[in-house]
Amino acid sequence: MGTDPDAAKLAGLLADEVRLAVVAALALGAADIDGVAAATGRTPTEVALAARRLGRGGLVRRDGAALQLRTEVFAAAARAAGSTGRPRSRCRRTRRPTRSCSPSCARAG
């Protein structure tokens, strides 16, 4: 993932059941391979392999058996996906993005 997060790559990392379980366990507070294994019911080997793949993808920091979820990667991927240049919905009356349109204007449209 590196410095330019990609939502599709992030989704690909989470598409595997074991990797998704590892991420969930880390998000809920597990901090090492044994803790994740206990929380998910997976073997330490399965967790270690998934953590390695997640680490290569930039989603997990690994220091020996210690694991840390890089939650900032989710935020960066969301920001990158939101800035794709897709046209936003606009108010018919003011032509401003509907998010910035007042409720009275929205009712009038």
C-alpha positions in Angstrom: 0.0 0.0 0.0 2.8 2.4 0.8 2.2 6.1 0.7 -0.7 6.0 -1.8 -3.4 3.8 -0.3 -5.8 2.2 -2.6 -9.3 1.1 -1.5 -9.3 -1.8 -3.9 -6.1 -3.2 -2.5 -7.4 -2.7 1.0 -10.6 -4.6 0.1 -8.4 -7.3 -1.4 -6.5 -7.7 1.8 -9.7 -8.0 3.7 -11.3 -10.5 1.3 -9.6 -13.4 2.9 -11.5 -14.8 5.9 -8.4 -15.4 8.1 -7.0 -11.9 7.3 -10.3 -10.3 8.1 -10.5 -12.2 11.4 -7.0 -11.0 12.3 -7.9 -7.4 11.5 -11.0 -7.7 13.6 -9.2 -9.2 16.6 -6.5 -6.4 16.4 -9.2 -3.8 16.2 -10.8 -5.2 19.3 -7.6 -5.1 21.3 -5.5 -8.2 20.6 -1.9 -7.3 20.5 0.1 -10.4 19.5 -0.1 -13.6 17.5 -1.2 -15.7 20.5 -3.9 -13.1 21.5 -5.2 -13.0 17.9 -5.2 -16.8 17.7 -7.2 -17.1 21.0 -9.7 -14.4 19.9 -10.3 -15.9 16.4 -10.0 -19.6 17.1 -7.2 -19.8 14.4 -3.9 -21.5 14.9 -0.8 -19.2 15.6 0.6 -20.4 12.2 -2.5 -19.2 10.4 -2.4 -15.9 12.2 1.3 -15.4 11.5 0.8 -16.1 7.8 -2.1 -13.7 7.6 -0.2 -11.0 9.6 2.7 -11.3 7.2 0.5 -10.7 4.3 -1.3 -7.8 6.0 2.1 -6.4 6.9 3.3 -6.5 3.3 0.1 -4.7 2.4 0.8 -2.0 4.9 -2.2 -2.7 7.2 -0.3 -4.3 10.1 3.0 -3.4 11.8 4.7 -6.5 13.1 7.6 -6.6 15.6 8.3 -10.2 16.4 5.0 -11.6 17.8 3.6 -8.2 18.5 1.1 -6.9 16.0 -0.4 -3.4 15.6 -3.3 -2.5 13.2 -2.5 0.7 11.2 -5.9 2.2 11.4 -4.7 5.4 9.6 -4.5 3.3 6.4 -8.3 3.0 6.4 -8.7 6.8 6.7 -6.2 7.4 4.0 -7.8 4.9 1.7 -11.2 6.5 2.3 -9.9 10.0 1.6 -8.2 8.7 -1.6 -11.4 7.0 -2.8 -13.4 10.1 -2.0 -11.2 12.3 -4.2 -11.8 10.4 -7.4 -13.3 13.4 -9.1 -16.7 11.9 -9.4 -19.4 14.6 -9.9 -21.4 15.4 -6.8 -25.1 15.8 -6.6 -26.0 19.5 -6.9 -29.0 21.6 -5.8 -31.3 22.4 -8.7 -31.8 25.9 -7.5 -28.4 27.1 -6.3 -26.1 24.6 -8.2 -24.1 24.1 -5.0 -23.2 20.6 -3.8 -26.3 19.3 -1.9 -24.2 18.7 1.2 -23.8 22.5 1.5 -27.3 23.4 0.5 -29.7 24.6 3.2 -32.7 22.5 4.3 -35.1 25.2 3.1 -33.5 25.2 -0.3 -33.7 21.4 -0.5 -37.4 21.6 0.3 -38.0 24.3 -2.3 -36.2 22.2 -5.0 
